[in-house]
Amino acid sequence: MPTIVRLDRHRKDFALDVTAFYRQELTKLKGVHYSPEQIRTSLAIRVLPYFQELARQGNRKVTPQNSVTRVHLVLEGEQLIGVRETTDYVMDQDGEAMGLSRHLVWLLAEPKGRGTGTLLLDDMIQNADGVDALVLSVAGKNRRAKKLYSSKGFEYCLTFKGDSNYLSPMLTFVLPITDLGRRTLLRERKSAKLSV
Ligand SMILES: CC(C)(COP(=O)(O)OP(=O)(O)OC[C@H]1O[C@@H](n2cnc3c(N)ncnc32)[C@H](O)[C@@H]1OP(=O)(O)O)[C@@H](O)C(=O)NCCC(=O)NCCS
């Protein structure tokens, strides 16, 4: 039975495996859902010192914008078969704090179709204490991920077209957890429609 663990001080040796896992899995998506430029940008920060630092800080990396990044691993024995990277941030609208959102940055599983992605997503939903909404972005062409997210109750919110470097527009999906999360989803959806 696979287990979900934090990339923390006790597992700092996994930083190397995580770096290799990202490189392997993101490279597979090059030209499929993401342009070479998008993959390059994403991999440029996910280097060994990045994950080592995250582990050293106890699976907590604070950005200058005060968002907090965490990485969770799925292990089968000692083998890494899945990674989930999330960032927590406070949405701020006109200076008013609108609640804490947990943004799913990357969900990666290998081999595919064995339930690892579902396991990571279910765990994220079950552990959404203190969070108003779970948010994720997915490439419009990524049918497998979109199907998985919708089946877990994530709702379409808006489309981000990106620039000429984007291979496909990015769709934002939201799973509201609290009333504030639901209100924020409705407001974001409305303002996205108005700006079309
Ligand atoms: C998206 C991803 C994380 C899903 O993980 P996974 O472990 O393969 O997913 P699961 O085995 O839990 O399956 C979840 C759903 O995915 C879909 N799926 C899984 N394998 C599939 C396959 N071979 N073909 C088509 N759909 C498939 C199904 O909808 C499945 O639901 P089901 O249980 O009703 O069949 C994984 O495919 C992946 O790493 N993809 C590359 C990276 C990526 O696209 N990440 C998401 C962007 S952030």
The ligand as an SDF file (V2000), in Angstrom:
LIG
                    3D

 48 50  0  0  0  0  0  0  0  0999 V2000
   -2.8660   13.4610  -13.9440 C   0  0  0  0  0  0  0  0  0  0  0  0
   -2.1690   12.3550  -13.1490 C   0  0  0  0  0  0  0  0  0  0  0  0
   -1.5060   12.9600  -11.9270 C   0  0  0  0  0  0  0  0  0  0  0  0
   -3.2270   11.3450  -12.6950 C   0  0  0  0  0  0  0  0  0  0  0  0
   -2.5760   10.3520  -11.9180 O   0  0  0  0  0  0  0  0  0  0  0  0
   -2.9000    8.8000  -12.0970 P   0  0  0  0  0  0  0  0  0  0  0  0
   -2.2190    8.0950  -10.9860 O   0  0  0  0  0  0  0  0  0  0  0  0
   -2.6090    8.3550  -13.4710 O   0  0  0  0  0  0  0  0  0  0  0  0
   -4.4890    8.8220  -11.8710 O   0  0  0  0  0  0  0  0  0  0  0  0
   -5.4080    7.6580  -11.3360 P   0  0  0  0  0  0  0  0  0  0  0  0
   -4.8100    6.3230  -11.6020 O   0  0  0  0  0  0  0  0  0  0  0  0
   -5.7600    7.9810   -9.9240 O   0  0  0  0  0  0  0  0  0  0  0  0
   -6.6680    7.8220  -12.2650 O   0  0  0  0  0  0  0  0  0  0  0  0
   -7.4790    8.9650  -12.1240 C   0  0  0  0  0  0  0  0  0  0  0  0
   -8.3030    9.1640  -13.3650 C   0  0  0  0  0  0  0  0  0  0  0  0
   -7.3800    9.4960  -14.4180 O   0  0  0  0  0  0  0  0  0  0  0  0
   -7.8830    9.0010  -15.6140 C   0  0  0  0  0  0  0  0  0  0  0  0
   -6.9360    8.0380  -16.1730 N   0  0  0  0  0  0  0  0  0  0  0  0
   -6.0440    7.2830  -15.5050 C   0  0  0  0  0  0  0  0  0  0  0  0
   -5.3220    6.5650  -16.3550 N   0  0  0  0  0  0  0  0  0  0  0  0
   -5.7620    6.8700  -17.5870 C   0  0  0  0  0  0  0  0  0  0  0  0
   -5.3850    6.4640  -18.8900 C   0  0  0  0  0  0  0  0  0  0  0  0
   -4.3950    5.5680  -19.0890 N   0  0  0  0  0  0  0  0  0  0  0  0
   -6.0250    7.0200  -19.9380 N   0  0  0  0  0  0  0  0  0  0  0  0
   -6.9930    7.9340  -19.7460 C   0  0  0  0  0  0  0  0  0  0  0  0
   -7.3950    8.3570  -18.5350 N   0  0  0  0  0  0  0  0  0  0  0  0
   -6.7800    7.8250  -17.4680 C   0  0  0  0  0  0  0  0  0  0  0  0
   -9.1930    8.3910  -15.3210 C   0  0  0  0  0  0  0  0  0  0  0  0
  -10.1600    9.4080  -15.4080 O   0  0  0  0  0  0  0  0  0  0  0  0
   -9.0800    7.9680  -13.8920 C   0  0  0  0  0  0  0  0  0  0  0  0
  -10.3350    7.8740  -13.3520 O   0  0  0  0  0  0  0  0  0  0  0  0
  -11.0770    6.4230  -13.2370 P   0  0  0  0  0  0  0  0  0  0  0  0
  -10.6280    5.9190  -11.9100 O   0  0  0  0  0  0  0  0  0  0  0  0
  -12.5050    6.7980  -13.3350 O   0  0  0  0  0  0  0  0  0  0  0  0
  -10.5880    5.5820  -14.3720 O   0  0  0  0  0  0  0  0  0  0  0  0
   -1.1260   11.5910  -14.0030 C   0  0  0  0  0  0  0  0  0  0  0  0
   -1.7490   11.1160  -15.1610 O   0  0  0  0  0  0  0  0  0  0  0  0
    0.1000   12.4020  -14.3840 C   0  0  0  0  0  0  0  0  0  0  0  0
    1.0880   12.4290  -13.6570 O   0  0  0  0  0  0  0  0  0  0  0  0
    0.0510   13.0720  -15.5600 N   0  0  0  0  0  0  0  0  0  0  0  0
    1.1660   13.8750  -16.0260 C   0  0  0  0  0  0  0  0  0  0  0  0
    1.2900   15.1620  -15.2250 C   0  0  0  0  0  0  0  0  0  0  0  0
    0.0170   15.9400  -15.2460 C   0  0  0  0  0  0  0  0  0  0  0  0
   -0.6340   16.0850  -16.2650 O   0  0  0  0  0  0  0  0  0  0  0  0
   -0.3350   16.4730  -14.0560 N   0  0  0  0  0  0  0  0  0  0  0  0
   -1.5200   17.2670  -13.9040 C   0  0  0  0  0  0  0  0  0  0  0  0
   -1.2650   18.6970  -14.2080 C   0  0  0  0  0  0  0  0  0  0  0  0
   -1.0060   19.6210  -12.7260 S   0  0  0  0  0  0  0  0  0  0  0  0
  1  2  1  0
  2  3  1  0
  2  4  1  0
  2 36  1  0
  4  5  1  0
  5  6  1  0
  6  7  2  0
  6  8  1  0
  6  9  1  0
  9 10  1  0
 10 11  2  0
 10 12  1  0
 10 13  1  0
 13 14  1  0
 14 15  1  0
 15 16  1  0
 15 30  1  0
 16 17  1  0
 17 18  1  0
 17 28  1  0
 18 19  1  0
 18 27  1  0
 19 20  2  0
 20 21  1  0
 21 22  1  0
 21 27  2  0
 22 23  1  0
 22 24  2  0
 24 25  1  0
 25 26  2  0
 26 27  1  0
 28 29  1  0
 28 30  1  0
 30 31  1  0
 31 32  1  0
 32 33  2  0
 32 34  1  0
 32 35  1  0
 36 37  1  0
 36 38  1  0
 38 39  2  0
 38 40  1  0
 40 41  1  0
 41 42  1  0
 42 43  1  0
 43 44  2  0
 43 45  1  0
 45 46  1  0
 46 47  1  0
 47 48  1  0
M  END
$$$$
